[in-house]
Amino acid sequence: MSNNVMPNVSVADMPDRSLLMDRSVPGRKAINLPAPDVPLSEMPGDGLLRESDDLQLPEVSQLDVIRYFTLLSRLNFSIDTNFYPLGSCTMKYNPKLNDQIASLGGFANIHPLQDDDSVQGALGVMFELQQWLGEATGLPGVGLAPLAGAQGEYAGLLIARAALNMRGESHRDVALIPDSAHGTNPASAAMAGLSVVTVKTDESGNVDVDDLRAKADENTCVFMLTIPSTLGLFEPNIIEINDIVHDAGGLVYADGANLNALLGLVKLGDLGVDICHSNLHKTFSTPHGGGGPGAGPVMVTEELASYLPEPVVVKNDDGSLQLGRPGNSIGKINGFHGSFSILVRAYTYMQSLGGNGLRAVSENAVINANYVQAQLRDRFDLAVDRICMHETVLSGKRQADRGVPALSIAKRLLDYGIHAPTMYFPLIVPEALMVEPTETESKETLDRFVAVMQAIDDEIDSDPDSVNHAPHTLPNTRLDEATAARRPVLRWQG
Ligand SMILES: *Cc1c(COP(=O)(O)O)cnc(C)c1O
């Protein structure tokens, strides 16, 4: 099998020249500035100026700069270059049309403080997006402001607290969260001032309903459930679960970060969910990874809509649109109205696919994940042996018993030009490898991934050391992660 390594980048490009500063030669310049044609002004006083000796800037030619940044861009691993089955992150192809539309002047060159009447088109995009997200989730109250999934969770939890306060139940301060939950859930709950009580998962990967029943009580604020679960499974007892929480007087929060298995198939509101968020940067195809930008709108029942974060787009009687503050709003959760250019990309994606297209997205995402699961199940243990949704969680336990942990399998995949799956998550699965192929990958790509996983499994018998020392073909091999975390080197020093 040919190793499809990172394109055209050789390790020889890197040593000693890995920083622009290393390419600096005194006196070398990238541009010549024309003589000033404005009056020169005084420099600020000494107190505000650094000694020029302290200020070490690279002295490089234009070609040096171009080569350097082009090299860096080729070192980037991206969905545009390689298969990227990073579970829970939904690294699908982002159609370039989204970027073209988001760069139109009417979207790209407006200012958040412009008068509403001068940006009716932009508000129209936000208004329709609110309606579509309400329709897709069955939760008609939509706030687009949150800048990430985690911020959507935080906003949703503040809404839950505010609504319970209004009912005179401010003592409810517990978030019930399954042990399989995404890590942001307990973090957001803590940020919202809730204490976290963990609910167990049963052997079939479902919420342990008896454990939930025992823990849902007069202190329950919310039950936070990731749907589909982080095991990539649909929760068959969801209706009963929601009834238990509601009977105890609490609210149900669905972490719908990934709607990639549900579009056009299941509406969270129909299942009895009160609040959810969704990551537009996952399901609705906007580039992400490396920390942003994102968009994590929060969706709620009609009853809770008055608590949404400010602003939401509202339609006046004359048909005009404006930014408004819901009556009981939890207030602003960031400066303006969210990641507008991400909202435009998500809108473009939905508009270009239409309702049937979005349904096909989810159907194909589920088929792709199940195809990979079926092809690999004789070599790798499954976290739970069930039909999965948009992702499958493998366990590398058999491989670990043969001396190669999941970490090494993930590193070895990089040599074959495939991004590692999400590892060691969910925490309840030993040696977890969470694979999310997404709907945009072809059967050929999935077959190659399967063949590579089988080849690595063979290598574990023939040459385990080589797998344990992977990657071999990348500019960096195994990093000293402990030292990197404790003594990070974040800038160039002479
Ligand atoms: C990605 C993800 C989140 C967090 O989203 P961010 O935008 O990274 O804050 C939360 N829950 C689940 C299930 C996710 O997959």
The ligand as a Gaussian input file, in Angstrom:
#p B3LYP/6-31G(d) Opt

LIG

0 1
 C      -18.013000      19.808000      19.760000
 C      -18.947000      19.489000      20.837000
 C      -19.202000      20.410000      21.870000
 C      -18.439000      21.718000      22.047000
 O      -18.506000      22.603000      20.973000
 P      -17.450000      23.794000      20.860000
 O      -17.896000      24.597000      19.682000
 O      -16.118000      23.150000      20.666000
 O      -17.494000      24.580000      22.118000
 C      -20.134000      20.067000      22.827000
 N      -20.780000      18.881000      22.801000
 C      -20.547000      17.968000      21.813000
 C      -21.308000      16.678000      21.829000
 C      -19.629000      18.236000      20.808000
 O      -19.398000      17.322000      19.861000

